[in-house]
Each structure stands twice: as C-alpha cells, then as structure tokens.
Amino acid sequence: MKQKKRIAILFNASKAYDRKIISGIARYMQQGIEWDLYLEEDYLIHLEKIKYWQGDGIIADFDDPNIIEYVKNQSVKAVGIGGSYQDASLYPNNIPYVATNNHLISKLAVEHFLSLGYHNMAFYGVPDRPDNHWSRERESSFIHWHNELAKETPAPHIYHGFLSSYRNWTKAMNQLEEWLVELPKPVAIFAATDTRARQLIEACRSAELKIPDQVAILGVDDDDIVNVLTGHRLSSVRQGSEYMGFLAAQLLDQQFNNKTVEPMVQVVEPIGIVQNASTDHFAVSDQVVKDAISYIKQHACDGIQATHVLRHLKLSRANVENRFRAHLNSSIHQEIVKVQLAKVKQLLLQTNLTLSDISEKTGYNTVQYMIMVFKKQTQLTPTQYRERFV
C-alpha cells in the first residue's frame, strides 16, 4: 500500500483569508490526491508544537517571518502563500510562492470609490510590524492608484490605529472615532481587512456618522463572520483565496512528482468587489449624472446602449459625456459595461446557468460578444473564470 504524503498546513483558520486558503487546498485534494494533513486541533499555528514534526511537505503563510524561517529550516518540499510585493526581491528564494495581488486590490478600491463620485478618500490599515507587510503594500498601492487615477482630488488620509485587544479596545475605538470625525465628508475609506472595516462601522455608529451617506466603507476578504456581525452590510474586495490554496496544493503536488515549477512566483488576481450597503451611495452632486447612473443600473442588463441613456435624459451626448468625465472619469458606455460585467460575474459564481442563459440575462446579443467583452476586461474567458473561482 502506497504511503500517504504527510502535509503540514500552517494557517490560522480564525481568519477568513486563511479559511479560504485551506478550502482551496481541500478542493485540489478532491481530485483524488491522498494526503495526510496536519493541522492543530484549534486550527491555529503553534510553531513550538511542530518543532520536531516530520513530514513530506508544507503549505504555509509566508506573511509571517517566523513561519518563513521555520519552513526554510525544514528539509521538505514547500509552497509559500502571502501578499504580492512591488519589490520583487522580497519574494522567497527557491520556494514556490502564490501571492494575492495587493496592487490590483487597491486599484479596485480606488476605481470603486471614483465610480461612486467620491473625492475624499482614506485608508485604514494596521500598525507597522514585520508580519503586516501585506498591509503596507495595500497602503502604498492605494496611494499610488489614487495619484494615478484621482489626481485632481485631495491626497488620501492614512490611519493605522492599534491592534485592538480587550485591554486597549476602548482607547483604540475612541481614537478611531476622533480620526473619523475629523475627516472631510463625504469620505470613502478602504480598510486593510474586513475586520478593520467592522471597527470602522462600530466607530461610525458611536460617533453618529451615517453609513454610507457620510462615510462609505470597503473592506477586503468577504469574511462570512464579519458579514453576519454587520448584518451583511459591508462591501468587500473578494480575493481569489480559494484558488490560491488550490494552486499552492497543485504546486506542491508537482514537486512530489518531480515536475519543474515555473514560474516560482504566481500572483492571483482578486475576483472583484461584493457591494453591499456600506458603499451603496452615490456621492455626486450633478443631478444629470445621478439620473443617468440610476437608469443604467436599472436597465444595463436589458441591452441598452448610450443612445438609450441620452434619450432618457433628453440631453446631447457631448453634454452628458463631459459630465461623466468630470465627475466619474468614465463614459456612459463604460458604466453600462461595468454593470453588465458585475452581473455576469455574479451569475457565473452563484448559479449553474449556461453561458447562453447568462448572456441573455445580461443584455448581450450573442454569447460570443459577451465572451469577447469579458475576456478583454478580465483576461479570462467566462468558463475559465468560473473554473478558477467557484
């Protein structure tokens, strides 16, 4: 009987990101891969407990420098998972690495805020520590994309706060409230994680700031626990975490089968933004743009074109397009495509509808045209997108 490979999974399942990574590993194993997985009973990492562990492979959280050091000292095959870096020299040497695309996550946040008409933006990160490099990457990328895409707006406000605990919770929340109150309104805040975003929601309630009218909030992770705690009100960037776990398991399996791993660093793009009430606000004063966006949201999947919007508004194309560029840095056509693609992604991930049915429900004349537009925007076909992220 062939002996099973013994694999240590070094992730803290108390975090949504880590749980989804583990779920992706399990999905890969469902293809008939028989591994004996080692996880602590509390699903947390205890390096001191596995000091003398002997196995065949490790899939580990490389956002933690202590874990990186542990893995390097083990004579087993390994795959690291963590955040992406703008400085390529920060990636581990000689160990396959799967990264979430922090740069693109932050770009999605800035684009989302701009599409809602916000001029004041902020970032709520975490304190600067060696194991929080991923947050610094999101922060620097947020500033970069703000400077690139929102040059005419005020510089973003940055706040790190405390890593809250029972001991300092009151102090941390009081200072967070003070920061929120001082921000210009309306303001859109990008939080490094859903957990930090939930803190913003609590602080806004305490300070009697209206969400999203005065403060719009966007998190990262699409955390099921935070969703429940916030009454499913939080908008969030959904990472491709499950696919990252799947890909990491595949790379480890390739090593076991003596296959060359290329490239050593593979960066996984986020799935997109799950929009809920915390960003369901349009911060544009121009009533024409408001009316146009409202009409587009209602009818984009009916197959409308820019001419239908202009007919509804009873205004010239030059007039409306100039307003769109001034307030949204976008066009009527781009806003229609954005709503259609969001619906296509939702149906791909949440239903088993055929591509033909999806194209019909989202206003595309043909499946081929939908596929062409989708691939141009995402670099994946709808089928590839569904296979990767479902």
C-alpha positions as CSV (number, residue, x, y, z in Angstrom):
1,M,0.0,0.0,0.0
2,K,1.4,3.4,-1.0
3,Q,2.2,5.6,2.0
4,K,0.3,8.9,2.1
5,K,2.3,12.2,1.9
6,R,2.2,14.0,5.3
7,I,1.5,17.7,4.8
8,A,1.5,20.5,7.4
9,I,-0.9,23.3,6.7
10,L,0.4,26.4,8.6
11,F,-2.5,28.8,8.6
12,N,-4.7,30.4,11.3
13,A,-8.3,29.4,10.4
14,S,-9.6,32.2,12.7
15,K,-9.1,34.5,9.7
16,A,-11.4,34.3,6.6
17,Y,-8.4,34.6,4.2
18,D,-6.8,31.5,5.8
19,R,-10.0,29.5,5.9
20,K,-10.5,30.1,2.2
21,I,-6.9,29.1,1.5
22,I,-7.5,25.8,3.4
23,S,-10.7,25.3,1.4
24,G,-8.8,25.7,-1.8
25,I,-6.3,23.0,-0.7
26,A,-9.2,20.7,0.1
27,R,-10.7,21.3,-3.3
28,Y,-7.5,20.2,-5.0
29,M,-7.3,17.1,-2.9
30,Q,-10.9,16.2,-4.0
31,Q,-9.4,15.3,-7.4
32,G,-8.1,12.1,-5.8
33,I,-5.0,13.4,-4.0
34,E,-4.5,11.4,-0.8
35,W,-2.5,13.4,1.6
36,D,-2.5,13.2,5.4
37,L,-3.0,16.8,6.5
38,Y,-1.6,18.1,9.8
39,L,-3.5,21.0,11.4
40,E,-3.6,21.8,15.1
41,E,-6.9,20.9,16.8
42,D,-7.7,24.6,17.3
43,Y,-6.8,25.3,13.7
44,L,-4.1,27.9,14.8
45,I,-0.4,27.9,14.2
46,H,1.8,26.8,17.1
47,L,5.3,26.6,15.8
48,E,6.6,25.4,19.1
49,K,4.4,22.3,18.9
50,I,5.7,21.2,15.5
51,K,9.3,21.9,16.2
52,Y,10.1,18.2,15.8
53,W,7.3,17.4,13.2
54,Q,8.5,15.1,10.4
55,G,6.6,15.0,7.2
56,D,6.9,15.4,3.4
57,G,5.6,18.9,2.6
58,I,4.4,22.2,3.9
59,I,1.9,24.8,2.7
60,A,2.5,27.9,4.8
61,D,1.5,31.5,5.5
62,F,4.6,33.4,4.3
63,D,3.2,36.8,5.5
64,D,4.7,35.7,8.9
65,P,8.5,36.0,9.0
66,N,8.7,33.4,11.8
67,I,6.9,30.8,9.6
68,I,9.3,31.6,6.7
69,E,12.2,30.9,9.0
70,Y,10.7,27.7,10.2
71,V,10.0,26.4,6.7
72,K,13.5,27.2,5.5
73,N,14.9,25.1,8.3
74,Q,12.8,22.0,7.3
75,S,14.2,19.5,4.7
76,V,10.9,19.1,3.0
77,K,9.2,20.4,-0.1
78,A,7.1,23.6,0.5
79,V,4.9,26.2,-1.0
80,G,4.5,29.7,0.5
81,I,1.4,31.8,0.3
82,G,1.2,35.5,1.0
83,G,0.9,39.0,-0.3
84,S,2.4,40.4,-3.5
85,Y,5.3,42.8,-3.4
86,Q,6.1,45.7,-5.8
87,D,9.8,45.0,-5.0
88,A,10.4,41.5,-6.5
89,S,13.5,41.0,-4.3
90,L,11.2,40.5,-1.3
91,Y,9.8,37.2,-2.6
92,P,11.4,34.0,-1.1
93,N,14.2,32.3,-2.9
94,N,13.9,28.7,-4.2
95,I,10.5,28.2,-2.7
96,P,7.4,28.3,-5.0
97,Y,5.1,31.2,-3.9
98,V,1.5,32.1,-4.5
99,A,0.5,35.7,-3.9
100,T,-2.6,37.7,-3.6
101,N,-2.4,40.8,-5.9
102,N,-2.3,43.6,-3.4
103,H,-1.6,46.2,-6.1
104,L,-4.8,45.3,-8.0
105,I,-6.9,45.0,-4.8
106,S,-6.0,48.6,-4.0
107,K,-6.7,49.6,-7.6
108,L,-10.2,48.1,-7.4
109,A,-10.8,50.1,-4.3
110,V,-9.8,53.5,-5.9
111,E,-11.8,52.7,-9.0
112,H,-14.8,51.8,-6.9
113,F,-14.7,55.0,-5.0
114,L,-14.3,57.1,-8.1
115,S,-17.2,55.3,-9.8
116,L,-19.3,56.4,-6.8
117,G,-18.2,60.0,-7.2
118,Y,-16.0,60.3,-4.1
119,H,-13.3,62.9,-3.9
120,N,-12.2,62.4,-0.3
121,M,-10.6,59.0,0.3
122,A,-8.8,57.3,3.2
123,F,-7.0,54.1,4.1
124,Y,-7.4,52.4,7.5
125,G,-4.5,49.9,7.9
126,V,-2.8,48.1,10.7
127,P,0.2,49.1,12.8
128,D,3.6,48.7,11.1
129,R,5.0,45.3,12.2
130,P,7.1,42.7,10.3
131,D,4.1,40.4,9.8
132,N,2.0,43.2,8.4
133,H,4.0,43.9,5.3
134,W,0.9,43.0,3.2
135,S,-1.0,46.0,4.7
136,R,1.9,48.3,3.9
137,E,1.7,47.0,0.3
138,R,-2.0,47.7,0.1
139,E,-1.5,51.2,1.6
140,S,1.3,52.2,-0.8
141,S,-0.6,50.8,-3.8
142,F,-3.7,52.7,-2.6
143,I,-1.7,55.9,-2.6
144,H,-0.2,55.0,-6.0
145,W,-3.5,54.4,-7.7
146,H,-5.1,57.5,-6.1
147,N,-2.2,59.6,-7.5
148,E,-2.7,57.9,-10.9
149,L,-6.5,57.9,-11.2
150,A,-7.6,60.7,-9.0
151,K,-5.0,63.4,-9.5
152,E,-7.5,66.3,-9.1
153,T,-8.7,65.1,-5.7
154,P,-7.2,65.8,-2.2
155,A,-4.5,63.4,-1.0
156,P,-5.8,60.3,0.8
157,H,-5.8,60.3,4.6
158,I,-4.0,57.4,6.3
159,Y,-4.5,55.9,9.7
160,H,-3.1,52.7,11.3
161,G,-4.6,52.7,14.8
162,F,-3.9,49.9,17.2
163,L,-4.0,46.1,17.1
164,S,-7.0,46.1,19.4
165,S,-7.4,43.7,22.3
166,Y,-9.7,43.6,25.4
167,R,-7.1,45.6,27.2
168,N,-6.9,48.6,24.8
169,W,-10.3,48.3,23.0
170,T,-11.8,51.5,24.4
171,K,-8.7,53.6,23.7
172,A,-8.4,52.2,20.2
173,M,-12.0,52.9,19.3
174,N,-12.0,56.3,20.9
175,Q,-9.0,57.4,18.8
176,L,-10.6,55.8,15.7
177,E,-13.7,57.9,16.3
178,E,-11.6,61.0,16.6
179,W,-10.0,60.3,13.3
180,L,-13.3,59.6,11.6
181,V,-14.9,62.8,12.9
182,E,-12.0,64.9,11.7
183,L,-12.1,63.5,8.1
184,P,-13.8,65.7,5.4
185,K,-17.2,64.4,4.4
186,P,-18.4,62.6,2.5
187,V,-15.4,60.2,2.6
188,A,-14.8,56.7,1.3
189,I,-12.5,54.6,3.4
190,F,-10.6,51.5,2.3
191,A,-9.9,49.2,5.2
192,A,-7.0,46.7,5.0
193,T,-9.3,43.8,6.0
194,D,-13.0,43.2,6.8
195,T,-12.1,43.1,10.5
196,R,-10.7,46.6,10.3
197,A,-13.8,47.6,8.3
198,R,-16.1,46.3,11.0
199,Q,-14.3,48.5,13.5
200,L,-15.0,51.5,11.3
201,I,-18.7,50.6,11.2
202,E,-18.8,50.4,15.0
203,A,-16.9,53.7,15.4
204,C,-19.2,55.4,13.0
205,R,-22.2,54.2,15.0
206,S,-20.7,55.5,18.2
207,A,-19.8,58.9,16.6
208,E,-23.3,59.1,14.9
209,L,-21.8,59.2,11.4
210,K,-24.1,57.9,8.7
211,I,-23.0,55.0,6.6
212,P,-22.7,55.4,3.6
213,D,-24.0,58.9,3.3
214,Q,-21.1,60.5,5.3
215,V,-18.7,57.6,5.4
216,A,-18.5,54.8,2.8
217,I,-16.5,51.7,3.9
218,L,-14.9,49.0,1.8
219,G,-13.0,46.0,3.3
220,V,-11.1,43.0,2.0
221,D,-11.8,39.3,2.3
222,D,-15.6,38.9,2.0
223,D,-15.5,37.4,5.5
224,D,-18.6,35.3,6.4
225,I,-18.3,36.1,10.1
226,V,-18.0,39.8,9.6
227,N,-20.9,39.6,7.2
228,V,-23.1,38.2,9.9
229,L,-21.8,40.7,12.5
230,T,-22.6,43.7,10.3
231,G,-25.9,42.3,9.1
232,H,-24.5,41.8,5.6
233,R,-24.0,45.5,5.2
234,L,-20.2,45.6,4.4
235,S,-18.9,45.9,0.9
236,S,-15.7,44.0,0.4
237,V,-13.0,43.1,-2.1
238,R,-13.2,39.3,-2.6
239,Q,-9.8,37.9,-3.1
240,G,-9.1,34.7,-5.1
241,S,-8.1,33.0,-1.8
242,E,-9.7,29.6,-2.6
243,Y,-7.9,29.5,-6.0
244,M,-4.6,30.4,-4.2
245,G,-5.0,27.4,-1.9
246,F,-5.8,25.2,-4.9
247,L,-2.8,26.5,-6.8
248,A,-0.5,26.0,-3.9
249,A,-1.6,22.4,-3.4
250,Q,-1.1,21.8,-7.2
251,L,2.5,23.3,-7.0
252,L,3.3,21.0,-4.0
253,D,2.0,18.0,-5.9
254,Q,4.1,18.9,-8.9
255,Q,7.2,18.9,-6.7
256,F,6.3,15.4,-5.4
257,N,6.1,14.2,-9.0
258,N,9.5,15.8,-9.8
259,K,7.9,18.4,-12.2
260,T,9.6,21.8,-12.7
261,V,7.6,24.6,-11.1
262,E,7.5,27.6,-13.4
263,P,7.2,30.5,-12.6
264,M,8.3,30.3,-9.0
265,V,6.0,33.3,-8.1
266,Q,2.4,33.2,-9.2
267,V,0.2,36.2,-8.5
268,V,-3.6,35.6,-8.3
269,E,-5.9,38.5,-9.1
270,P,-8.9,39.3,-6.9
271,I,-12.4,38.2,-8.0
272,G,-13.9,41.6,-7.6
273,I,-16.0,43.7,-5.3
274,V,-19.0,42.4,-3.4
275,Q,-21.1,45.6,-3.0
276,N,-23.4,46.0,0.0
277,A,-24.9,48.8,1.9
278,S,-21.7,50.3,3.2
279,T,-20.8,51.7,-0.3
280,D,-24.4,52.0,-1.7
281,H,-24.2,55.7,-2.1
282,F,-23.6,58.0,-5.0
283,A,-21.5,61.0,-3.9
284,V,-22.1,63.1,-7.0
285,S,-23.9,66.4,-6.8
286,D,-24.7,66.6,-10.5
287,Q,-28.3,65.5,-10.9
288,V,-27.9,64.6,-14.6
289,V,-25.1,62.1,-13.7
290,K,-27.2,60.7,-10.8
291,D,-30.2,60.2,-13.1
292,A,-28.0,58.6,-15.8
293,I,-26.4,56.1,-13.3
294,S,-29.8,55.3,-11.8
295,Y,-31.1,54.5,-15.3
296,I,-28.0,52.4,-16.2
297,K,-28.2,50.3,-13.0
298,Q,-31.9,49.6,-13.8
299,H,-31.5,48.8,-17.5
300,A,-27.9,47.9,-18.3
301,C,-28.8,44.2,-18.5
302,D,-31.7,44.9,-20.8
303,G,-29.1,45.5,-23.6
304,I,-29.3,49.3,-23.6
305,Q,-26.7,51.5,-25.3
306,A,-25.5,55.1,-24.7
307,T,-28.3,56.3,-27.0
308,H,-31.0,54.9,-24.7
309,V,-29.5,56.8,-21.8
310,L,-29.4,60.1,-23.8
311,R,-32.9,59.6,-24.9
312,H,-34.0,59.1,-21.3
313,L,-32.2,62.3,-20.2
314,K,-33.2,64.3,-23.3
315,L,-29.7,65.8,-23.5
316,S,-26.9,65.9,-26.0
317,R,-24.2,63.3,-26.0
318,A,-21.4,65.9,-25.6
319,N,-23.2,67.4,-22.6
320,V,-23.6,64.1,-20.7
321,E,-20.2,62.6,-21.6
322,N,-18.5,65.8,-20.4
323,R,-20.3,65.5,-17.1
324,F,-19.3,61.8,-16.8
325,R,-15.7,62.6,-17.4
326,A,-15.7,65.4,-14.9
327,H,-17.4,63.5,-12.1
328,L,-16.6,59.9,-12.7
329,N,-13.6,59.9,-15.0
330,S,-15.7,57.5,-17.1
331,S,-18.1,57.3,-20.1
332,I,-21.7,56.2,-20.5
333,H,-20.6,53.1,-22.3
334,Q,-18.0,52.2,-19.7
335,E,-20.7,52.4,-16.9
336,I,-23.0,50.2,-18.8
337,V,-20.3,47.6,-19.4
338,K,-19.4,47.8,-15.7
339,V,-22.9,46.9,-14.5
340,Q,-23.3,44.2,-17.1
341,L,-19.9,42.5,-16.2
342,A,-20.7,42.7,-12.5
343,K,-23.9,40.8,-13.2
344,V,-22.1,38.2,-15.4
345,K,-19.6,37.6,-12.6
346,Q,-22.3,37.1,-10.1
347,L,-24.2,34.6,-12.2
348,L,-21.0,32.7,-13.0
349,L,-20.1,32.3,-9.4
350,Q,-23.6,31.9,-7.8
351,T,-25.5,29.8,-10.4
352,N,-25.1,26.9,-12.8
353,L,-26.6,28.8,-15.7
354,T,-25.1,28.2,-19.2
355,L,-23.2,31.0,-20.9
356,S,-26.1,31.3,-23.3
357,D,-28.5,31.9,-20.5
358,I,-26.2,34.3,-18.8
359,S,-25.7,36.4,-22.0
360,E,-29.5,36.6,-22.4
361,K,-30.0,37.7,-18.8
362,T,-27.3,40.4,-19.0
363,G,-28.3,42.0,-22.3
364,Y,-25.6,40.7,-24.7
365,N,-26.8,40.0,-28.2
366,T,-24.7,36.9,-28.6
367,V,-22.6,34.6,-26.3
368,Q,-19.6,35.3,-28.5
369,Y,-19.8,39.0,-27.9
370,M,-20.2,38.5,-24.1
371,I,-17.1,36.2,-24.1
372,M,-15.1,38.8,-26.1
373,V,-16.0,41.7,-23.7
374,F,-15.5,39.6,-20.6
375,K,-12.0,38.4,-21.7
376,K,-11.0,41.9,-22.7
377,Q,-11.9,43.2,-19.2
378,T,-10.6,40.2,-17.1
379,Q,-8.1,38.4,-19.3
380,L,-10.1,35.2,-18.7
381,T,-13.0,33.6,-20.6
382,P,-16.2,33.2,-18.5
383,T,-15.6,29.5,-18.4
384,Q,-12.0,30.0,-17.1
385,Y,-13.3,32.5,-14.6
386,R,-15.9,30.1,-13.3
387,E,-13.5,27.1,-13.1
388,R,-10.9,29.2,-11.3
389,F,-13.1,30.8,-8.6
390,V,-16.1,28.6,-8.0
